[in-house]
């Protein structure tokens, strides 16, 4: 007879192992919000802060804890550009592709990151230094085109300024 405790994934996300401090903190957060469904975004942020990404077993656990359909939790996690389903690199580069940024050639900014880092949108460099993603709109159209580097919104970006920042991130790893 197998006496091992089933893993979190193996039991459908029903009971997290008690030895993982991050899960204990997530449980405390859910409890602090009194299991309210309206706190889903805050709870997802906390889970991502704790684990680095919102992988499927955590989404299922949150859905069950809040008594929400898993499709709703997944839908919220995939709708907002600041949530990640897979772990991201040490540095983040998010290029706005909204109308104002698009009109000011956001595509060139995406291209320069792809070329400089040799990755595609949604990917991370092999050394886990840089992840590239896009956002539909960041809501700061007055300073378009916009790129978010490590949670810092940078307006008026050019291919040269973006290339310089990407090279800086990639060079830091080599030093």
MDTraj code that builds the backbone (N, CA, C; nanometers):
import mdtraj as md
import numpy as np

residues = "UNK UNK UNK UNK UNK UNK UNK UNK UNK UNK UNK UNK UNK UNK UNK UNK UNK UNK UNK UNK UNK UNK UNK UNK UNK UNK UNK UNK UNK UNK UNK UNK UNK UNK UNK UNK UNK UNK UNK UNK UNK UNK UNK UNK UNK UNK UNK UNK UNK UNK UNK UNK UNK UNK UNK UNK UNK UNK UNK UNK UNK UNK UNK UNK UNK UNK UNK UNK UNK UNK UNK UNK UNK UNK UNK UNK UNK UNK UNK UNK UNK UNK UNK UNK UNK UNK UNK UNK UNK UNK UNK UNK UNK UNK UNK UNK UNK UNK UNK UNK UNK UNK UNK UNK UNK UNK UNK UNK UNK UNK UNK UNK UNK UNK UNK UNK UNK UNK UNK UNK UNK UNK UNK UNK UNK UNK UNK UNK UNK UNK UNK UNK UNK UNK UNK UNK UNK UNK UNK UNK UNK UNK UNK UNK UNK UNK UNK UNK UNK UNK UNK UNK UNK UNK UNK UNK UNK UNK UNK UNK UNK UNK UNK UNK UNK UNK UNK UNK UNK UNK UNK UNK UNK UNK UNK".split()
xyz = np.array([
    [0.0842, -0.1180, 0.0000],
    [0.0000, 0.0000, 0.0000],
    [0.0888, 0.1245, 0.0000],
    [0.0540, 0.2165, -0.0877],
    [0.1305, 0.3403, -0.0994],
    [0.0826, 0.4381, 0.0074],
    [0.1734, 0.4746, 0.0983],
    [0.1354, 0.5633, 0.2087],
    [0.1773, 0.7073, 0.1854],
    [0.2356, 0.7350, 0.0675],
    [0.2770, 0.8721, 0.0391],
    [0.1545, 0.9613, 0.0233],
    [0.1721, 1.0867, 0.0645],
    [0.0658, 1.1841, 0.0445],
    [0.0580, 1.2147, -0.1040],
    [-0.0616, 1.2148, -0.1628],
    [-0.0709, 1.2449, -0.3055],
    [-0.0235, 1.3868, -0.3330],
    [0.0337, 1.4057, -0.4513],
    [0.0806, 1.5404, -0.4860],
    [-0.0385, 1.6298, -0.5128],
    [-0.0105, 1.7589, -0.5159],
    [-0.1161, 1.8575, -0.5373],
    [-0.1833, 1.8345, -0.6715],
    [-0.1047, 1.8067, -0.7759],
    [-0.1618, 1.7826, -0.9083],
    [-0.2378, 1.6508, -0.9123],
    [-0.1834, 1.5497, -0.8483],
    [-0.2427, 1.4175, -0.8556],
    [-0.3814, 1.4122, -0.7932],
    [-0.4080, 1.4954, -0.6950],
    [-0.5400, 1.4907, -0.6332],
    [-0.6299, 1.6034, -0.6827],
    [-0.5969, 1.6570, -0.8015],
    [-0.6829, 1.7566, -0.8632],
    [-0.6771, 1.8927, -0.7968],
    [-0.5743, 1.9193, -0.7203],
    [-0.5613, 2.0498, -0.6577],
    [-0.6433, 2.0640, -0.5316],
    [-0.6920, 1.9525, -0.4782],
    [-0.7826, 1.9598, -0.3641],
    [-0.7124, 1.9985, -0.2344],
    [-0.5973, 1.9397, -0.2054],
    [-0.5298, 1.9661, -0.0790],
    [-0.3821, 1.9906, -0.1055],
    [-0.3333, 2.1122, -0.0821],
    [-0.1907, 2.1369, -0.1051],
    [-0.1069, 2.0751, 0.0052],
    [0.0158, 2.0340, -0.0270],
    [0.1022, 1.9816, 0.0781],
    [0.1332, 2.0915, 0.1791],
    [0.1359, 2.0561, 0.3062],
    [0.1524, 2.1562, 0.4110],
    [0.2972, 2.2008, 0.4295],
    [0.3927, 2.1350, 0.3644],
    [0.5325, 2.1693, 0.3851],
    [0.5818, 2.2817, 0.2925],
    [0.5016, 2.3257, 0.2005],
    [0.5418, 2.4337, 0.1107],
    [0.4933, 2.5667, 0.1680],
    [0.5875, 2.6471, 0.2124],
    [0.5553, 2.7752, 0.2763],
    [0.4747, 2.8661, 0.1836],
    [0.5057, 2.8609, 0.0533],
    [0.4338, 2.9449, -0.0423],
    [0.2846, 2.9109, -0.0454],
    [0.2533, 2.7839, -0.0366],
    [0.1129, 2.7420, -0.0359],
    [0.0437, 2.7846, 0.0931],
    [0.1165, 2.7818, 0.2003],
    [0.0595, 2.8289, 0.3269],
    [0.0269, 2.9773, 0.3185],
    [0.1140, 3.0539, 0.2558],
    [0.0904, 3.1973, 0.2399],
    [-0.0286, 3.2204, 0.1459],
    [-0.0376, 3.1427, 0.0392],
    [-0.1511, 3.1548, -0.0522],
    [-0.2815, 3.1230, 0.0203],
    [-0.2814, 3.0166, 0.0996],
    [-0.4011, 2.9817, 0.1783],
    [-0.4393, 3.0953, 0.2734],
    [-0.3404, 3.1548, 0.3376],
    [-0.3679, 3.2655, 0.4298],
    [-0.4258, 3.3850, 0.3543],
    [-0.3779, 3.4087, 0.2328],
    [-0.4299, 3.5182, 0.1513],
    [-0.5757, 3.4925, 0.1141],
    [-0.6053, 3.3714, 0.0712],
    [-0.7430, 3.3358, 0.0356],
    [-0.8338, 3.3514, 0.1573],
    [-0.7851, 3.3087, 0.2698],
    [-0.8631, 3.3200, 0.3941],
    [-0.8833, 3.4671, 0.4327],
    [-0.7767, 3.5492, 0.4166],
    [-0.7864, 3.6914, 0.4494],
    [-0.8948, 3.7601, 0.3655],
    [-0.9088, 3.7162, 0.2406],
    [-1.0143, 3.7703, 0.1548],
    [-1.1481, 3.6983, 0.1763],
    [-1.1531, 3.6146, 0.2778],
    [-1.2750, 3.5447, 0.3194],
    [-1.3374, 3.4634, 0.2056],
    [-1.2524, 3.4049, 0.1220],
    [-1.2958, 3.3180, 0.0126],
    [-1.3900, 3.3892, -0.0842],
    [-1.3801, 3.5218, -0.0916],
    [-1.4679, 3.6005, -0.1782],
    [-1.4253, 3.5876, -0.3239],
    [-1.5211, 3.5580, -0.4088],
    [-1.4940, 3.5443, -0.5512],
    [-1.4463, 3.6754, -0.6125],
    [-1.4923, 3.7869, -0.5575],
    [-1.4518, 3.9180, -0.6086],
    [-1.3038, 3.9473, -0.5858],
    [-1.2376, 3.8694, -0.5039],
    [-1.0955, 3.8902, -0.4742],
    [-1.0053, 3.8081, -0.5671],
    [-1.0630, 3.7533, -0.6731],
    [-0.9872, 3.6651, -0.7617],
    [-0.8593, 3.7299, -0.8140],
    [-0.8669, 3.8513, -0.8622],
    [-0.7481, 3.9155, -0.9205],
    [-0.6395, 3.9344, -0.8151],
    [-0.6768, 3.9776, -0.6961],
    [-0.5783, 3.9960, -0.5894],
    [-0.5130, 3.8631, -0.5524],
    [-0.5924, 3.7583, -0.5479],
    [-0.5403, 3.6258, -0.5127],
    [-0.4492, 3.5735, -0.6234],
    [-0.4859, 3.5959, -0.7481],
    [-0.3993, 3.5551, -0.8588],
    [-0.2664, 3.6300, -0.8543],
    [-0.2703, 3.7590, -0.8230],
    [-0.1456, 3.8355, -0.8102],
    [-0.0567, 3.7758, -0.7012],
    [-0.1155, 3.7437, -0.5884],
    [-0.0375, 3.6863, -0.4783],
    [0.0217, 3.5523, -0.5187],
    [-0.0577, 3.4686, -0.5841],
    [-0.0083, 3.3376, -0.6279],
    [0.1081, 3.3543, -0.7251],
    [0.0963, 3.4478, -0.8166],
    [0.2052, 3.4695, -0.9122],
    [0.3292, 3.5248, -0.8429],
    [0.3093, 3.6152, -0.7476],
    [0.4231, 3.6664, -0.6713],
    [0.4952, 3.5538, -0.5983],
    [0.4190, 3.4606, -0.5438],
    [0.4773, 3.3511, -0.4665],
    [0.5471, 3.2472, -0.5536],
    [0.4861, 3.2141, -0.6683],
    [0.5344, 3.1031, -0.7492],
    [0.6016, 3.1441, -0.8793],
    [0.5889, 3.2715, -0.9169],
    [0.6498, 3.3174, -1.0409],
    [0.5629, 3.2994, -1.1634],
    [0.4598, 3.2167, -1.1536],
    [0.3689, 3.1928, -1.2655],
    [0.2415, 3.1302, -1.2117],
    [0.1380, 3.1324, -1.2941],
    [0.0091, 3.0743, -1.2559],
    [-0.0108, 2.9445, -1.3334],
    [0.0568, 2.8427, -1.2897],
    [0.0454, 2.7139, -1.3576],
    [-0.0894, 2.6505, -1.3274],
    [-0.1279, 2.5528, -1.4092],
    [-0.2639, 2.4986, -1.4054],
    [-0.3049, 2.4422, -1.2695],
    [-0.2142, 2.3785, -1.1977],
    [-0.2539, 2.3221, -1.0680],
    [-0.2894, 2.4313, -0.9682],
    [-0.2206, 2.5448, -0.9748],
    [-0.2535, 2.6558, -0.8847],
    [-0.3856, 2.7226, -0.9243],
    [-0.4091, 2.7349, -1.0541],
    [-0.5363, 2.7919, -1.1002],
    [-0.6533, 2.7054, -1.0546],
    [-0.6363, 2.5751, -1.0644],
    [-0.7413, 2.4827, -1.0213],
    [-0.7630, 2.4916, -0.8706],
    [-0.6558, 2.5015, -0.7961],
    [-0.6670, 2.5137, -0.6507],
    [-0.7412, 2.6425, -0.6118],
    [-0.7069, 2.7519, -0.6771],
    [-0.7742, 2.8790, -0.6498],
    [-0.9218, 2.8700, -0.6869],
    [-0.9505, 2.8092, -0.8013],
    [-1.0901, 2.7933, -0.8444],
    [-1.1705, 2.7158, -0.7401],
    [-1.1145, 2.6073, -0.6916],
    [-1.1864, 2.5269, -0.5919],
    [-1.1991, 2.6007, -0.4589],
    [-1.0966, 2.6731, -0.4212],
    [-1.1008, 2.7468, -0.2951],
    [-1.2075, 2.8558, -0.2966],
    [-1.2248, 2.9188, -0.4129],
    [-1.3218, 3.0278, -0.4245],
    [-1.4571, 2.9796, -0.4786],
    [-1.4661, 2.8490, -0.5022],
    [-1.5891, 2.7906, -0.5584],
    [-1.6278, 2.8584, -0.6900],
    [-1.5279, 2.8703, -0.7764],
    [-1.5466, 2.9273, -0.9094],
    [-1.5216, 2.8211, -1.0148],
    [-1.5839, 2.8315, -1.1314],
    [-1.5505, 2.7381, -1.2392],
    [-1.4050, 2.7601, -1.2821],
    [-1.3306, 2.6547, -1.3047],
    [-1.1915, 2.6705, -1.3498],
    [-1.1812, 2.7560, -1.4762],
    [-1.2812, 2.7498, -1.5625],
    [-1.2770, 2.8291, -1.6861],
    [-1.2767, 2.9791, -1.6563],
    [-1.3448, 3.0207, -1.5516],
    [-1.3463, 3.1630, -1.5165],
    [-1.2093, 3.2074, -1.4651],
    [-1.1487, 3.1264, -1.3790],
    [-1.0170, 3.1596, -1.3248],
    [-0.9140, 3.1628, -1.4375],
    [-0.9182, 3.0640, -1.5258],
    [-0.8272, 3.0597, -1.6401],
    [-0.8506, 3.1804, -1.7314],
    [-0.9772, 3.2152, -1.7533],
    [-1.0104, 3.3287, -1.8382],
    [-0.9538, 3.4588, -1.7849],
    [-0.9636, 3.4796, -1.6550],
    [-0.9081, 3.6008, -1.5943],
    [-0.7555, 3.5984, -1.6046],
    [-0.6952, 3.4836, -1.5777],
    [-0.5486, 3.4721, -1.5806],
    [-0.4930, 3.4938, -1.7205],
    [-0.5677, 3.4576, -1.8231],
    [-0.5175, 3.4743, -1.9595],
    [-0.5591, 3.6072, -2.0214],
    [-0.6569, 3.6741, -1.9638],
    [-0.7019, 3.8022, -2.0196],
    [-0.6046, 3.9151, -1.9873],
    [-0.5577, 3.9205, -1.8650],
    [-0.4705, 4.0295, -1.8218],
    [-0.3255, 4.0006, -1.8562],
    [-0.2586, 4.0984, -1.9190],
    [-0.1216, 4.0783, -1.9665],
    [-0.0186, 4.0649, -1.8551],
    [-0.0524, 4.0996, -1.7326],
    [0.0457, 4.0890, -1.6242],
    [0.0461, 3.9522, -1.5563],
    [-0.0428, 3.8632, -1.5990],
    [-0.0425, 3.7270, -1.5466],
    [0.0287, 3.6352, -1.6449],
    [0.1096, 3.5427, -1.5907],
    [0.1864, 3.4509, -1.6734],
    [0.1532, 3.3073, -1.6352],
    [0.1328, 3.2221, -1.7354],
    [0.1039, 3.0813, -1.7093],
    [0.2313, 2.9983, -1.7032],
    [0.3403, 3.0540, -1.7481],
    [0.4697, 2.9862, -1.7400],
    [0.5699, 3.0822, -1.6770],
    [0.6714, 3.0300, -1.6107],
    [0.7701, 3.1173, -1.5464],
    [0.8388, 3.2094, -1.6466],
    [0.8652, 3.3307, -1.6042],
    [0.9276, 3.4307, -1.6895],
    [1.0730, 3.4505, -1.6495],
    [1.1439, 3.5235, -1.7352],
    [1.2844, 3.5502, -1.7110],
    [1.3061, 3.6519, -1.5997],
    [1.4323, 3.6715, -1.5698],
    [1.4708, 3.7655, -1.4646],
    [1.4238, 3.9074, -1.4982],
    [1.4260, 3.9417, -1.6259],
    [1.3816, 4.0726, -1.6725],
    [1.2633, 4.0545, -1.7666],
    [1.1713, 4.1512, -1.7611],
    [1.0517, 4.1491, -1.8443],
    [1.0543, 4.2653, -1.9421],
    [1.0119, 4.2392, -2.0638],
    [0.9956, 4.3423, -2.1654],
    [0.8561, 4.3238, -2.2235],
    [0.7689, 4.4212, -2.1993],
    [0.6321, 4.4157, -2.2502],
    [0.6131, 4.5336, -2.3445],
    [0.5870, 4.5046, -2.4698],
    [0.5678, 4.6089, -2.5706],
    [0.4182, 4.6293, -2.5908],
    [0.3736, 4.7539, -2.5779],
    [0.2329, 4.7863, -2.6012],
    [0.2068, 4.7833, -2.7511],
    [0.0992, 4.7152, -2.7898],
    [0.0613, 4.7089, -2.9309],
    [-0.0774, 4.7703, -2.9529],
    [-0.1203, 4.8549, -2.8596],
    [-0.2477, 4.9249, -2.8740],
    [-0.2437, 5.0205, -2.9924],
    [-0.3554, 5.0806, -3.0222],
    [-0.3688, 5.1637, -3.1419],
    [-0.2640, 5.2741, -3.1509],
    [-0.2467, 5.3523, -3.0451],
    [-0.1506, 5.4637, -3.0497],
    [-0.0080, 5.4116, -3.0673],
    [0.0267, 5.3071, -2.9956],
    [0.1625, 5.2512, -3.0073],
    [0.1821, 5.1850, -3.1444],
    [0.0779, 5.1185, -3.1908],
    [0.0844, 5.0558, -3.3227],
    [0.1096, 5.1613, -3.4299],
    [0.0376, 5.2727, -3.4198],
    [0.0533, 5.3809, -3.5180],
    [0.1932, 5.4416, -3.5124],
    [0.2587, 5.4310, -3.3982],
    [0.3944, 5.4848, -3.3841],
    [0.4987, 5.3742, -3.3938],
    [0.4642, 5.2676, -3.4644],
    [0.5547, 5.1584, -3.5028],
    [0.6013, 5.0682, -3.3894],
    [0.5068, 5.0263, -3.3073],
    [0.5388, 4.9292, -3.2026],
    [0.5934, 4.7998, -3.2627],
    [0.5526, 4.7692, -3.3841],
    [0.6014, 4.6471, -3.4496],
    [0.7537, 4.6484, -3.4624],
    [0.8108, 4.7667, -3.4873],
    [0.9570, 4.7775, -3.4975],
    [1.0220, 4.7506, -3.3625],
    [0.9546, 4.7914, -3.2547],
    [1.0082, 4.7668, -3.1207],
    [1.0066, 4.6176, -3.0887],
    [0.8985, 4.5517, -3.1246],
    [0.8897, 4.4067, -3.1045],
    [0.9988, 4.3377, -3.1855],
    [1.0163, 4.3792, -3.3094],
    [1.1172, 4.3177, -3.3965],
    [1.2580, 4.3310, -3.3416],
    [1.2898, 4.4489, -3.2872],
    [1.4250, 4.4695, -3.2368],
    [1.4513, 4.3819, -3.1137],
    [1.3509, 4.3615, -3.0300],
    [1.3691, 4.2725, -2.9144],
    [1.3854, 4.1293, -2.9626],
    [1.3014, 4.0880, -3.0544],
    [1.3103, 3.9514, -3.1079],
    [1.4480, 3.9250, -3.1682],
    [1.4965, 4.0202, -3.2454],
    [1.6260, 4.0052, -3.3109],
    [1.7409, 4.0092, -3.2097],
    [1.7380, 4.1049, -3.1184],
    [1.8472, 4.1208, -3.0221],
    [1.8566, 4.0036, -2.9251],
    [1.7425, 3.9562, -2.8786],
    [1.7409, 3.8489, -2.7784],
    [1.7239, 3.7100, -2.8398],
    [1.6946, 3.7061, -2.9696],
    [1.6734, 3.5802, -3.0418],
    [1.5624, 3.4971, -2.9783],
    [1.4500, 3.5651, -2.9501],
    [1.3309, 3.4987, -2.8966],
    [1.2079, 3.5531, -2.9697],
    [1.0982, 3.4840, -2.9541],
    [0.9704, 3.5263, -3.0092],
    [0.8837, 3.5815, -2.8963],
    [0.7762, 3.6478, -2.9317],
    [0.6814, 3.6969, -2.8315],
    [0.6294, 3.5768, -2.7524],
    [0.6283, 3.5906, -2.6202],
    [0.5847, 3.4827, -2.5327],
    [0.6970, 3.3899, -2.4899],
    [0.8178, 3.4164, -2.5342],
    [0.9314, 3.3311, -2.5004],
    [1.0277, 3.3999, -2.4043],
    [1.1167, 3.3191, -2.3494],
    [1.2223, 3.3643, -2.2590],
    [1.3551, 3.3178, -2.3152],
    [1.4587, 3.3987, -2.3007],
    [1.5907, 3.3586, -2.3484],
    [1.6355, 3.2309, -2.2779],
    [1.7227, 3.1569, -2.3426],
    [1.7668, 3.0280, -2.2871],
    [1.8370, 3.0426, -2.1522],
    [1.8947, 3.1605, -2.1249],
    [1.9608, 3.1830, -1.9960],
    [1.8645, 3.2416, -1.8917],
    [1.7361, 3.2485, -1.9250],
    [1.6307, 3.3004, -1.8363],
    [1.6524, 3.4459, -1.7961],
    [1.7218, 3.5224, -1.8793],
    [1.7465, 3.6629, -1.8483],
    [1.6314, 3.7533, -1.8901],
    [1.5679, 3.7245, -2.0043],
    [1.4702, 3.8175, -2.0599],
    [1.3504, 3.7441, -2.1181],
    [1.2314, 3.7938, -2.0851],
    [1.1071, 3.7446, -2.1443],
    [1.0444, 3.8588, -2.2232],
    [0.9864, 3.8241, -2.3378],
    [0.9209, 3.9220, -2.4234],
    [0.7725, 3.8914, -2.4324],
    [0.6907, 3.9932, -2.4105],
    [0.5469, 3.9786, -2.4310],
    [0.4917, 4.1094, -2.4849],
    [0.3676, 4.1045, -2.5290],
    [0.3005, 4.2238, -2.5775],
    [0.1736, 4.2442, -2.4964],
    [0.1222, 4.3663, -2.4999],
    [-0.0029, 4.3992, -2.4312],
    [-0.0927, 4.4710, -2.5309],
    [-0.2203, 4.4445, -2.5219],
    [-0.3160, 4.5078, -2.6143],
    [-0.3184, 4.6591, -2.5973],
    [-0.3139, 4.7051, -2.4746],
    [-0.3092, 4.8498, -2.4475],
    [-0.2705, 4.8686, -2.3013],
    [-0.1773, 4.9577, -2.2776],
    [-0.1345, 4.9861, -2.1409],
    [-0.2007, 5.1114, -2.0851],
    [-0.2762, 5.1816, -2.1689],
    [-0.3511, 5.2969, -2.1225],
    [-0.2697, 5.4234, -2.1029],
    [-0.1531, 5.4307, -2.1629],
    [-0.0703, 5.5509, -2.1534],
    [-0.0387, 5.6003, -2.2953],
    [-0.1438, 5.6155, -2.3731],
    [-0.1323, 5.6470, -2.5155],
    [-0.0613, 5.7787, -2.5433],
    [-0.0667, 5.8714, -2.4506],
    [-0.0032, 6.0015, -2.4689],
    [0.1478, 5.9959, -2.4777],
    [0.2081, 5.8856, -2.4333],
    [0.3547, 5.8739, -2.4390],
    [0.3977, 5.7593, -2.5317],
    [0.3114, 5.7238, -2.6265],
    [0.3388, 5.6149, -2.7206],
    [0.4610, 5.6470, -2.8066],
    [0.5310, 5.5430, -2.8487],
    [0.5149, 5.4015, -2.8176],
    [0.5758, 5.3666, -2.6812],
    [0.5126, 5.2701, -2.6157],
    [0.5461, 5.2383, -2.4778],
    [0.5990, 5.0950, -2.4656],
    [0.7016, 5.0819, -2.3826],
    [0.7549, 4.9513, -2.3457],
    [0.7681, 4.9504, -2.1941],
    [0.7277, 4.8403, -2.1324],
    [0.7445, 4.8246, -1.9885],
    [0.8654, 4.7340, -1.9670],
    [0.9662, 4.7885, -1.9014],
    [1.0855, 4.7121, -1.8656],
    [1.0820, 4.6900, -1.7148],
    [1.0685, 4.5669, -1.6723],
    [1.0693, 4.5341, -1.5292],
    [0.9764, 4.6253, -1.4489],
    [0.8524, 4.6360, -1.4906],
    [0.7480, 4.7127, -1.4221],
    [0.7675, 4.8640, -1.4287],
    [0.8603, 4.9121, -1.5102],
    [0.8795, 5.0559, -1.5283],
    [0.8291, 5.0923, -1.6681],
    [0.7287, 5.1796, -1.6735],
    [0.6707, 5.2216, -1.8004],
    [0.7623, 5.3251, -1.8650],
    [0.8054, 5.2951, -1.9879],
    [0.8971, 5.3832, -2.0601],
    [0.8300, 5.4290, -2.1892],
    [0.8011, 5.5582, -2.1973],
    [0.7354, 5.6131, -2.3153],
    [0.8343, 5.6683, -2.4152],
    [0.7827, 5.6955, -2.5358],
    [0.8647, 5.7538, -2.6414],
    [0.9802, 5.6658, -2.6830],
    [0.9603, 5.5372, -2.6820],
    [1.0692, 5.4451, -2.7126],
    [1.0996, 5.4407, -2.8624],
    [1.2248, 5.4133, -2.8925],
    [1.2713, 5.3981, -3.0306],
    [1.3361, 5.2607, -3.0421],
    [1.3524, 5.2119, -3.1636],
    [1.4242, 5.0846, -3.1775],
    [1.5619, 5.0884, -3.1115],
    [1.6321, 5.2002, -3.1217],
    [1.7660, 5.2112, -3.0623],
    [1.7600, 5.2052, -2.9099],
    [1.6646, 5.2755, -2.8479],
    [1.6566, 5.2747, -2.7006],
    [1.6174, 5.1367, -2.6492],
    [1.5301, 5.0700, -2.7216],
    [1.4888, 4.9351, -2.6815],
    [1.6046, 4.8372, -2.6992],
    [1.6759, 4.8476, -2.8101],
    [1.7911, 4.7595, -2.8345],
    [1.8957, 4.7777, -2.7245],
    [1.9207, 4.9022, -2.6860],
    [2.0186, 4.9292, -2.5805],
    [1.9782, 4.8638, -2.4489],
    [1.8518, 4.8749, -2.4120],
    [1.8044, 4.8166, -2.2859],
    [1.8143, 4.6643, -2.2905],
    [1.7745, 4.6058, -2.4014],
    [1.7813, 4.4600, -2.4148],
    [1.9267, 4.4145, -2.4061],
    [2.0153, 4.4832, -2.4730],
    [2.1574, 4.4470, -2.4674],
    [2.2116, 4.4595, -2.3252],
    [2.1658, 4.5604, -2.2538],
    [2.2065, 4.5783, -2.1138],
    [2.1647, 4.4571, -2.0307],
    [2.0411, 4.4122, -2.0479],
    [1.9926, 4.2954, -1.9735],
    [2.0721, 4.1711, -2.0093],
    [2.0989, 4.1521, -2.1363],
    [2.1705, 4.0319, -2.1783],
    [2.3175, 4.0364, -2.1390],
    [2.3764, 4.1540, -2.1321],
    [2.5159, 4.1701, -2.0921],
    [2.5342, 4.1481, -1.9427],
    [2.4349, 4.1881, -1.8636],
    [2.4436, 4.1709, -1.7181],
    [2.4678, 4.0255, -1.6805],
    [2.4080, 3.9333, -1.7544],
    [2.4222, 3.7913, -1.7246],
    [2.5659, 3.7451, -1.7471],
    [2.6298, 3.7997, -1.8476],
    [2.7652, 3.7539, -1.8838],
    [2.8705, 3.8038, -1.7859],
    [2.8408, 3.9080, -1.7086],
    [2.9423, 3.9662, -1.6204],
    [2.9517, 3.8923, -1.4889],
])
top = md.Topology()
chain = top.add_chain()
for i, resn in enumerate(residues, 1):
    res = top.add_residue(resn, chain, resSeq=i)
    for name in ("N", "CA", "C"):
        top.add_atom(name, md.element.get_by_symbol(name[0]), res)
traj = md.Trajectory(xyz[None], top)
